[in-house]
Amino acid sequence: MTKPIGESGESLAAEFLRGKGLEILALNYWTKAGEIDIIAKDGETLVFVEVKTRSTTHVAHPEQAVTRKKQQTMNRVAESYMKRNGLLHKVNARFDIVGVVKDESGALTVEKHAKRAFEAPSRSY
């Protein structure tokens, strides 16, 4: 997948989440530990979102591509974000995955929004 398709998928996912009432706080948030595609706020909950854009669902659903290693990276980046913003141990947080699929015509659609797709390994925020 080329970078522009991934960026288009992330933009579509951000718009989708806004439509669901989430406030987008950051896109493509980078630290030395890694990157999180979208950081949003859903009420009082911080939401760390991985966006997976695929050209087909026949190989695997997009959320299946988030490996344990990626989950650990997201956890480290989320913790860094919360420390940097004085939010560690002060807010609820969750990890979501948004699956975006590109059809034969090239159109992108949100296939699935997996809320609480995985838990942070033995961490309490």
N, C-alpha and C positions, 0 to 999 in steps of 0.2 A: 504494500500500500504506500502510496506517495504521501509526502508531508501535507500537501494541500488538501487531500481527501481527509486526512486525519483532523486537520484544522477545521475543515468544513463540518465534520462530524461533531467536533467539540462546540462549535458555534451553534449548531442545531440543538445539541443537548442543553446548552445554556439557555436558549430560547424556550425549549420544552420545560425546563425546570422553572424558569420565570413564570411560564403559563400555569404551573402548578402552585404558584405562590411563594416560591423560594426567592430569597434575595441573593444575588451573585456577589460575592465578596472579592474573589480573585479568579483569574483564568491563567492556566499554565504557571502555577506557583512553583518556583525552583528554590532548592537549598542544596548544600553540599551532599545531603543524604539522598536527594532525588527530586522527583517532580510529582505534583498532583494536578490533574487536568482542571478541575473546578473545585473551588471552595465556596460553599453557600451557607445560608442560614435559613432554617425551616423553623419558624417560631423562635424558641430559645435554644434550639439544637444546631450545632455546627455540623455541616455535612461535607464530607470529603469524597469527591466523586472521580472515579476512573471512567473514561469514555473509551469504548472499544468500537471502532468502525470497521465493518467487514463488507466485502462485496458479495458474500453469500452466507447463508446459515447452514449450508449442507455440510461444511467441514466441522464446525462447532459453533455453538451460540457465543456471541461476543463475551458474555460474562464468564464463560469457561476459560477464557484466555488470561484471566487474572490469577496468576500463580501465587503460591505461598510466598515466594520471594518478593513478588510485587506487593502483596499485602503487607509484608514486613516493611518494605520501603515506604509505602503509604503511611503506615503507622508512625515511622520515624519522622517523616515530613510533617504529619499532622501534629505530633508532639512538639516539633520545632516551631510550627506556626503558632500553636497555643502558648508556648513559653514566650515567644517574641511579642505576642500581643497581650500578655498578662492574663491568659484565660485558662491555663493549666489548672485542673482540679476545681474550676469554677463554672464549667459548662458541660452539658451533655454533648456527646459527639457520636456520629455514626458514619459508616462507610457504605456508600452506594455505588452501583455500577449502572451506567446507561449504555445500552447496546444500540448502535446505529447501523443500519444496513443500507447498502447501495444496490438498487435493483438494476435490471438489464438496461433500462433507459438512462441510468446514471443518477436517478433521483435518490436522495437520502431520506430515510425515515427512521424515527425512533422505534425500534422493535420492542424494547423492554426497559423498564426502570426497576432495577432490583434494589429496594430499600433494605438497609441493614444486610447487605450482601455477605459480609463477614464481620467477625468480632475482632477487636484489637486483642492480641495475645497477652493475657493477664495484665492488662493496664486498666486503670480507672481514671477517667477524665472528669 
